[in-house]
Amino acid sequence: MTKTTVDGYLRSLDEELRDLPPARRRELLEEIRDHIDSALSSGDGGEAELRNVLDRLGDPSDIAAEARERFGVRRAKAGAREIFTLILLLVGGFLYVVGWVVGAVLLATSKVWTDREKIVGLLVVPGGLLPAALLALLPGQVCSETTTSTGRVITECSGGTIPVWLAWVILAVLVIGPIWSVMFLISRMNRRSAQA
């Protein structure tokens, strides 16, 4: 459990330090790891002791802010490019899918979002709202009734490969997914802008 907690803390710190040059980033991560190891080696190495060591070190975002200040690195701020990225991720698929791909490339190369946030933005319904629109345009089940000479009514249905209720559930997921992922990216972008 201790190793998992330390690895999680260092991963968070690494994400926060992504603005720093790679050499400075590695150096700082090694310093922090060495500090944690030496602090734990003098005690029993339990979970409570680890929590105390991490609390004394502070939040990874505070450490990263101090490191950026010390090394003169400005934090990446959101701008028009990020807004354009979010729009393309949501509705860019309607531009012959190329718009969504451009949005995905802009997201992948942005310095505003972390790698995990980028993965969420890219994998929660790729194509934005286009898959929902395509599903809505699929022909549904068509039924026709015919009355025989004896007065018997025969109903014949064709089309509609999935049940209507399932189509509605899938459509809801395909609409909510891209909207949620864009809102998630907006909230993370705004939080970082407020910190910068």
Backbone as CSV, one residue per row, in Angstrom:
resi,resn,N_x,N_y,N_z,CA_x,CA_y,CA_z,C_x,C_y,C_z
1,MET,0.826,-1.197,0.000,0.000,0.000,0.000,0.868,1.258,0.000
2,THR,1.996,1.206,0.740,2.875,2.370,0.841,3.445,2.728,-0.522
3,LYS,3.920,1.715,-1.273,4.497,1.966,-2.591,3.447,2.551,-3.531
4,THR,2.225,2.038,-3.466,1.143,2.541,-4.312,0.851,4.004,-3.998
5,THR,0.832,4.352,-2.722,0.557,5.725,-2.318,1.666,6.652,-2.794
6,VAL,2.913,6.238,-2.618,4.053,7.059,-3.064,4.015,7.219,-4.582
7,ASP,3.771,6.123,-5.307,3.711,6.192,-6.766,2.591,7.123,-7.236
8,GLY,1.447,7.060,-6.564,0.330,7.945,-6.905,0.679,9.405,-6.676
9,TYR,1.346,9.677,-5.563,1.764,11.051,-5.243,2.759,11.556,-6.293
10,LEU,3.729,10.717,-6.643,4.735,11.120,-7.625,4.138,11.264,-9.024
11,ARG,3.133,10.439,-9.361,2.451,10.586,-10.653,1.726,11.928,-10.717
12,SER,1.043,12.269,-9.619,0.348,13.562,-9.569,1.333,14.710,-9.692
13,LEU,2.460,14.591,-9.006,3.482,15.625,-9.074,4.036,15.717,-10.497
14,ASP,4.284,14.583,-11.130,4.803,14.569,-12.492,3.832,15.263,-13.447
15,GLU,2.535,15.012,-13.276,1.520,15.673,-14.113,1.557,17.184,-13.902
16,GLU,1.697,17.603,-12.656,1.710,19.039,-12.350,2.979,19.713,-12.871
17,LEU,4.066,18.952,-12.988,5.348,19.518,-13.411,5.545,19.482,-14.927
18,ARG,4.528,19.139,-15.689,4.697,18.948,-17.130,5.168,20.207,-17.849
19,ASP,5.019,21.397,-17.241,5.487,22.644,-17.861,7.004,22.795,-17.794
20,LEU,7.634,22.086,-16.848,9.085,22.228,-16.672,9.843,21.457,-17.756
21,PRO,11.072,21.878,-18.035,11.911,21.089,-18.953,12.117,19.685,-18.388
22,PRO,12.210,18.669,-19.251,12.308,17.280,-18.787,13.427,17.028,-17.773
23,ALA,14.588,17.637,-17.971,15.708,17.404,-17.045,15.373,17.941,-15.653
24,ARG,14.818,19.135,-15.582,14.434,19.728,-14.285,13.339,18.899,-13.621
25,ARG,12.427,18.432,-14.441,11.315,17.627,-13.938,11.828,16.343,-13.289
26,ARG,12.714,15.617,-13.998,13.287,14.371,-13.455,14.056,14.651,-12.170
27,GLU,14.840,15.728,-12.184,15.656,16.086,-11.026,14.771,16.331,-9.800
28,LEU,13.700,17.082,-9.996,12.802,17.382,-8.883,12.077,16.127,-8.392
29,LEU,11.645,15.288,-9.303,10.976,14.042,-8.911,11.927,13.132,-8.129
30,GLU,13.197,13.060,-8.547,14.178,12.246,-7.823,14.425,12.816,-6.426
31,GLU,14.499,14.137,-6.327,14.683,14.773,-5.011,13.539,14.423,-4.072
32,ILE,12.318,14.528,-4.582,11.138,14.239,-3.758,11.118,12.767,-3.370
33,ARG,11.405,11.868,-4.317,11.424,10.427,-4.005,12.483,10.127,-2.942
34,ASP,13.682,10.705,-3.100,14.752,10.497,-2.108,14.336,11.023,-0.741
35,HIS,13.682,12.175,-0.726,13.215,12.751,0.544,12.211,11.818,1.219
36,ILE,11.279,11.280,0.442,10.273,10.360,0.995,10.954,9.102,1.521
37,ASP,11.867,8.531,0.737,12.567,7.304,1.145,13.358,7.513,2.435
38,SER,14.083,8.643,2.522,14.881,8.880,3.731,13.987,9.147,4.946
39,ALA,12.871,9.827,4.740,11.952,10.091,5.857,11.311,8.797,6.354
40,LEU,11.021,7.886,5.445,10.387,6.623,5.833,11.392,5.639,6.434
41,SER,12.653,5.734,6.034,13.646,4.786,6.529,13.950,4.995,8.013
42,SER,13.719,6.191,8.519,14.011,6.461,9.934,12.871,6.031,10.863
43,GLY,11.718,5.664,10.303,10.582,5.267,11.146,10.143,3.853,10.852
44,ASP,8.879,3.571,11.195,8.361,2.216,10.998,7.881,1.976,9.558
45,GLY,7.776,3.036,8.754,7.395,2.887,7.341,5.929,2.566,7.139
46,GLY,5.098,2.818,8.147,3.673,2.527,8.045,2.916,3.572,7.248
47,GLU,1.669,3.257,7.016,0.803,4.134,6.222,0.602,5.494,6.897
48,ALA,0.433,5.500,8.214,0.246,6.765,8.937,1.484,7.648,8.819
49,GLU,2.655,7.031,8.937,3.896,7.791,8.813,4.034,8.358,7.401
50,LEU,3.676,7.553,6.404,3.742,8.013,5.019,2.820,9.211,4.802
51,ARG,1.625,9.132,5.334,0.674,10.249,5.208,1.266,11.518,5.821
52,ASN,1.917,11.379,6.967,2.540,12.547,7.613,3.649,13.136,6.733
53,VAL,4.462,12.259,6.136,5.551,12.724,5.265,4.973,13.464,4.062
54,LEU,3.939,12.894,3.436,3.335,13.525,2.262,2.642,14.836,2.626
55,ASP,2.013,14.866,3.801,1.381,16.113,4.260,2.414,17.207,4.471
56,ARG,3.568,16.829,5.029,4.632,17.822,5.243,5.196,18.327,3.913
57,LEU,5.281,17.425,2.924,5.757,17.847,1.604,4.792,18.840,0.963
58,GLY,3.520,18.590,1.122,2.509,19.481,0.562,1.867,18.919,-0.683
59,ASP,0.894,19.642,-1.166,0.145,19.246,-2.351,1.050,19.326,-3.586
60,PRO,0.963,18.342,-4.488,1.789,18.382,-5.699,1.636,19.672,-6.502
61,SER,0.439,20.242,-6.532,0.250,21.481,-7.293,1.006,22.640,-6.661
62,ASP,1.122,22.651,-5.320,1.881,23.708,-4.642,3.379,23.551,-4.911
63,ILE,3.856,22.306,-4.889,5.269,22.043,-5.180,5.583,22.479,-6.615
64,ALA,4.686,22.142,-7.538,4.895,22.500,-8.942,4.880,24.014,-9.131
65,ALA,3.975,24.703,-8.445,3.912,26.168,-8.558,5.213,26.796,-8.063
66,GLU,5.724,26.284,-6.948,7.001,26.787,-6.412,8.153,26.505,-7.380
67,ALA,8.165,25.321,-7.989,9.229,24.965,-8.934,9.156,25.839,-10.175
68,ARG,7.946,26.090,-10.680,7.816,26.966,-11.848,8.338,28.362,-11.537
69,GLU,8.015,28.847,-10.346,8.488,30.172,-9.941,10.013,30.192,-9.823
70,ARG,10.569,29.145,-9.214,12.021,29.067,-9.010,12.770,29.012,-10.336
71,PHE,12.225,28.272,-11.312,12.902,28.111,-12.589,12.428,29.113,-13.645
72,GLY,11.507,29.995,-13.286,11.037,31.014,-14.220,10.203,30.476,-15.362
73,VAL,9.430,29.435,-15.083,8.585,28.823,-16.115,7.150,29.288,-15.881
74,ARG,6.554,29.834,-16.929,5.163,30.279,-16.829,4.233,29.119,-17.135
75,ARG,3.176,29.025,-16.367,2.192,27.966,-16.581,1.404,28.245,-17.849
76,ALA,1.140,27.184,-18.606,0.356,27.329,-19.835,-1.051,27.803,-19.487
77,LYS,-1.498,28.838,-20.186,-2.836,29.377,-19.957,-3.739,29.026,-21.130
78,ALA,-4.994,28.861,-20.808,-5.974,28.567,-21.848,-6.236,29.819,-22.668
79,GLY,-6.441,29.617,-23.940,-6.722,30.723,-24.837,-7.692,30.301,-25.923
80,ALA,-7.654,31.025,-27.028,-8.556,30.754,-28.148,-8.329,29.352,-28.719
81,ARG,-7.080,28.901,-28.706,-6.785,27.568,-29.238,-7.546,26.494,-28.467
82,GLU,-7.572,26.616,-27.142,-8.261,25.613,-26.319,-9.772,25.667,-26.538
83,ILE,-10.324,26.877,-26.687,-11.761,27.006,-26.957,-12.089,26.361,-28.308
84,PHE,-11.265,26.630,-29.302,-11.443,26.030,-30.632,-11.349,24.503,-30.544
85,THR,-10.419,24.012,-29.731,-10.260,22.570,-29.529,-11.547,21.958,-28.994
86,LEU,-12.129,22.585,-27.978,-13.351,22.055,-27.367,-14.520,22.055,-28.348
87,ILE,-14.626,23.103,-29.141,-15.703,23.168,-30.134,-15.535,22.050,-31.161
88,LEU,-14.306,21.873,-31.642,-14.067,20.821,-32.643,-14.298,19.429,-32.074
89,LEU,-13.952,19.224,-30.804,-14.185,17.905,-30.204,-15.675,17.602,-30.115
90,LEU,-16.482,18.625,-29.934,-17.923,18.411,-29.787,-18.625,18.293,-31.142
91,VAL,-18.385,19.230,-32.057,-19.137,19.245,-33.308,-18.259,19.123,-34.552
92,GLY,-16.972,18.953,-34.383,-16.072,18.869,-35.532,-16.306,17.663,-36.412
93,GLY,-16.912,16.624,-35.887,-17.190,15.438,-36.685,-18.109,15.724,-37.859
94,PHE,-18.927,16.767,-37.744,-19.837,17.120,-38.826,-19.096,17.737,-40.010
95,LEU,-17.828,18.111,-39.814,-17.018,18.663,-40.903,-16.240,17.529,-41.559
96,TYR,-16.975,16.542,-42.057,-16.401,15.374,-42.724,-15.402,14.650,-41.828
97,VAL,-15.645,14.616,-40.553,-14.842,13.955,-39.521,-13.480,14.636,-39.337
98,VAL,-13.026,15.394,-40.317,-11.721,16.052,-40.239,-11.691,17.046,-39.081
99,GLY,-12.791,17.730,-38.842,-12.848,18.705,-37.749,-12.566,18.069,-36.401
100,TRP,-13.142,16.886,-36.163,-12.897,16.204,-34.887,-11.437,15.780,-34.793
101,VAL,-10.877,15.301,-35.898,-9.469,14.874,-35.904,-8.565,16.070,-35.596
102,VAL,-8.855,17.229,-36.179,-8.073,18.433,-35.893,-8.206,18.786,-34.409
103,GLY,-9.426,18.700,-33.876,-9.632,18.952,-32.442,-8.849,17.981,-31.574
104,ALA,-8.806,16.715,-31.990,-8.058,15.699,-31.239,-6.561,15.997,-31.248
105,VAL,-6.049,16.431,-32.396,-4.624,16.770,-32.492,-4.322,17.992,-31.624
106,LEU,-5.193,18.993,-31.669,-4.996,20.181,-30.832,-5.025,19.820,-29.346
107,LEU,-5.936,18.918,-28.971,-6.010,18.484,-27.574,-4.739,17.746,-27.176
108,ALA,-4.285,16.843,-28.039,-3.106,16.031,-27.733,-1.847,16.882,-27.592
109,THR,-1.768,17.986,-28.302,-0.569,18.826,-28.261,-0.690,19.995,-27.283
110,SER,-1.826,20.125,-26.627,-2.035,21.234,-25.697,-1.232,21.033,-24.412
111,LYS,-0.767,22.116,-23.835,-0.049,22.065,-22.560,-0.974,22.405,-21.387
112,VAL,-2.250,22.650,-21.682,-3.188,23.041,-20.636,-3.718,21.827,-19.881
113,TRP,-3.941,20.717,-20.575,-4.531,19.538,-19.954,-3.473,18.475,-19.696
114,THR,-3.721,17.660,-18.661,-2.826,16.551,-18.343,-3.086,15.396,-19.314
115,ASP,-2.196,14.422,-19.295,-2.357,13.263,-20.180,-3.653,12.518,-19.882
116,ARG,-3.990,12.368,-18.627,-5.233,11.666,-18.264,-6.447,12.418,-18.785
117,GLU,-6.433,13.730,-18.657,-7.550,14.531,-19.140,-7.662,14.450,-20.657
118,LYS,-6.538,14.391,-21.328,-6.541,14.246,-22.784,-7.151,12.907,-23.194
119,ILE,-6.837,11.861,-22.455,-7.391,10.538,-22.755,-8.905,10.567,-22.613
120,VAL,-9.398,11.204,-21.545,-10.852,11.325,-21.365,-11.462,12.067,-22.551
121,GLY,-10.835,13.170,-22.944,-11.357,13.961,-24.052,-11.376,13.223,-25.375
122,LEU,-10.438,12.308,-25.571,-10.344,11.594,-26.839,-11.160,10.306,-26.879
123,LEU,-11.318,9.655,-25.745,-11.942,8.327,-25.760,-13.415,8.297,-25.389
124,VAL,-13.926,9.356,-24.784,-15.358,9.357,-24.477,-16.086,9.784,-25.752
125,VAL,-16.601,8.833,-26.462,-17.299,8.982,-27.739,-16.473,9.763,-28.757
126,PRO,-15.489,9.111,-29.363,-14.738,9.760,-30.436,-15.686,10.210,-31.554
127,GLY,-15.424,11.366,-32.101,-16.280,11.897,-33.165,-17.262,12.927,-32.669
128,GLY,-17.289,13.155,-31.352,-18.202,14.151,-30.800,-19.655,13.729,-30.946
129,LEU,-20.485,14.645,-31.404,-21.920,14.368,-31.540,-22.277,13.681,-32.862
130,LEU,-21.304,13.497,-33.748,-21.574,12.856,-35.042,-22.154,11.448,-34.900
131,PRO,-21.599,10.553,-34.050,-22.203,9.216,-33.936,-23.673,9.259,-33.500
132,ALA,-24.033,10.204,-32.627,-25.435,10.329,-32.202,-26.311,10.734,-33.384
133,ALA,-25.824,11.677,-34.199,-26.591,12.121,-35.363,-26.767,10.984,-36.366
134,LEU,-25.694,10.207,-36.558,-25.790,9.086,-37.499,-26.782,8.036,-37.006
135,LEU,-26.780,7.768,-35.704,-27.737,6.808,-35.156,-29.161,7.319,-35.317
136,ALA,-29.361,8.613,-35.092,-30.703,9.187,-35.216,-31.206,9.126,-36.657
137,LEU,-30.291,9.130,-37.626,-30.687,9.097,-39.034,-30.947,7.690,-39.561
138,LEU,-30.563,6.668,-38.780,-30.811,5.292,-39.228,-32.314,5.053,-39.325
139,PRO,-32.728,4.343,-40.366,-34.162,4.076,-40.475,-34.621,3.150,-39.353
140,GLY,-35.765,3.444,-38.826,-36.334,2.618,-37.764,-37.167,1.497,-38.354
141,GLN,-37.881,0.851,-37.498,-38.722,-0.250,-37.935,-39.988,0.318,-38.583
142,VAL,-40.339,-0.196,-39.757,-41.530,0.248,-40.480,-42.511,-0.915,-40.516
143,CYS,-43.730,-0.654,-40.079,-44.754,-1.698,-40.059,-45.911,-1.292,-40.977
144,SER,-46.499,-2.267,-41.621,-47.680,-2.009,-42.456,-48.716,-3.082,-42.156
145,GLU,-49.949,-2.669,-42.263,-51.055,-3.601,-42.002,-51.802,-3.848,-43.300
146,THR,-52.181,-5.090,-43.483,-52.958,-5.470,-44.659,-54.175,-6.250,-44.177
147,THR,-55.299,-5.960,-44.789,-56.524,-6.680,-44.432,-56.834,-7.680,-45.536
148,THR,-57.041,-8.948,-45.136,-57.344,-9.987,-46.119,-58.824,-9.934,-46.470
149,SER,-59.219,-10.719,-47.442,-60.627,-10.748,-47.866,-61.535,-11.294,-46.778
150,THR,-60.965,-12.037,-45.839,-61.771,-12.578,-44.744,-61.856,-11.606,-43.576
151,GLY,-61.198,-10.464,-43.703,-61.250,-9.455,-42.651,-60.135,-9.581,-41.624
152,ARG,-59.258,-10.482,-41.836,-58.140,-10.676,-40.918,-57.056,-9.633,-41.209
153,VAL,-56.497,-9.005,-40.148,-55.472,-7.984,-40.302,-54.105,-8.630,-40.114
154,ILE,-53.230,-8.430,-41.110,-51.868,-8.968,-41.044,-50.905,-7.792,-40.939
155,THR,-50.076,-7.837,-39.920,-49.081,-6.784,-39.717,-47.716,-7.316,-40.099
156,GLU,-47.034,-6.581,-40.979,-45.684,-6.953,-41.394,-44.750,-5.799,-41.074
157,CYS,-43.616,-6.135,-40.420,-42.635,-5.113,-40.039,-41.293,-5.445,-40.683
158,SER,-40.581,-4.378,-41.064,-39.252,-4.581,-41.626,-38.328,-3.470,-41.134
159,GLY,-37.016,-3.736,-41.191,-36.030,-2.744,-40.752,-35.871,-2.778,-39.246
160,GLY,-35.126,-1.821,-38.721,-34.955,-1.728,-37.273,-34.239,-2.940,-36.704
161,THR,-32.932,-2.933,-36.731,-32.179,-4.102,-36.295,-32.049,-4.183,-34.776
162,ILE,-32.275,-3.088,-34.060,-32.200,-3.122,-32.595,-33.518,-2.611,-32.029
163,PRO,-33.863,-3.064,-30.820,-35.111,-2.601,-30.206,-35.089,-1.078,-30.005
164,VAL,-36.258,-0.482,-30.066,-36.374,0.971,-29.956,-35.830,1.474,-28.627
165,TRP,-36.108,0.799,-27.531,-35.641,1.262,-26.219,-34.114,1.271,-26.147
166,LEU,-33.494,0.258,-26.772,-32.031,0.190,-26.776,-31.452,1.303,-27.642
167,ALA,-32.114,1.595,-28.756,-31.663,2.702,-29.616,-31.701,4.018,-28.845
168,TRP,-32.726,4.228,-28.034,-32.829,5.464,-27.233,-31.732,5.539,-26.175
169,VAL,-31.429,4.402,-25.557,-30.353,4.371,-24.547,-29.014,4.690,-25.199
170,ILE,-28.745,4.052,-26.332,-27.484,4.306,-27.037,-27.406,5.760,-27.484
171,LEU,-28.508,6.285,-27.997,-28.539,7.679,-28.433,-28.260,8.619,-27.265
172,ALA,-28.838,8.331,-26.103,-28.594,9.171,-24.918,-27.122,9.147,-24.529
173,VAL,-26.509,7.971,-24.555,-25.089,7.857,-24.218,-24.234,8.614,-25.233
174,LEU,-24.601,8.511,-26.511,-23.829,9.180,-27.565,-23.975,10.703,-27.533
175,VAL,-25.029,11.196,-26.924,-25.197,12.645,-26.770,-24.559,13.123,-25.468
176,ILE,-24.815,12.403,-24.388,-24.314,12.821,-23.072,-22.795,12.671,-22.982
177,GLY,-22.218,11.605,-23.555,-20.782,11.348,-23.464,-19.916,12.502,-23.940
178,PRO,-20.091,12.969,-25.187,-19.253,14.076,-25.656,-19.489,15.375,-24.880
179,ILE,-20.725,15.632,-24.531,-21.021,16.858,-23.766,-20.344,16.781,-22.410
180,TRP,-20.417,15.616,-21.744,-19.770,15.455,-20.438,-18.262,15.620,-20.553
181,SER,-17.642,15.003,-21.579,-16.185,15.080,-21.689,-15.726,16.512,-21.952
182,VAL,-16.465,17.265,-22.771,-16.110,18.664,-23.017,-16.297,19.489,-21.745
183,MET,-17.365,19.236,-21.005,-17.576,19.959,-19.739,-16.462,19.621,-18.743
184,PHE,-16.023,18.371,-18.722,-14.917,17.952,-17.865,-13.650,18.720,-18.229
185,LEU,-13.345,18.798,-19.536,-12.154,19.530,-19.980,-12.267,21.016,-19.667
186,ILE,-13.456,21.574,-19.806,-13.657,22.992,-19.473,-13.410,23.236,-17.990
187,SER,-13.928,22.350,-17.144,-13.747,22.547,-15.695,-12.277,22.458,-15.311
188,ARG,-11.542,21.507,-15.912,-10.111,21.390,-15.611,-9.342,22.601,-16.142
189,MET,-9.711,23.072,-17.323,-9.055,24.231,-17.910,-9.301,25.471,-17.042
190,ASN,-10.538,25.655,-16.606,-10.858,26.813,-15.760,-10.160,26.753,-14.420
191,ARG,-10.057,25.548,-13.852,-9.363,25.410,-12.567,-7.901,25.806,-12.702
192,ARG,-7.260,25.375,-13.777,-5.846,25.726,-13.970,-5.688,27.211,-14.277
193,SER,-6.635,27.797,-15.007,-6.556,29.222,-15.298,-6.674,30.037,-14.017
194,ALA,-7.524,29.555,-13.102,-7.683,30.261,-11.823,-6.409,30.157,-10.987
195,GLN,-5.696,29.027,-11.088,-4.458,28.845,-10.330,-3.306,29.652,-10.925
196,ALA,-3.368,29.879,-12.247,-2.261,30.588,-12.916,-2.335,32.041,-12.704
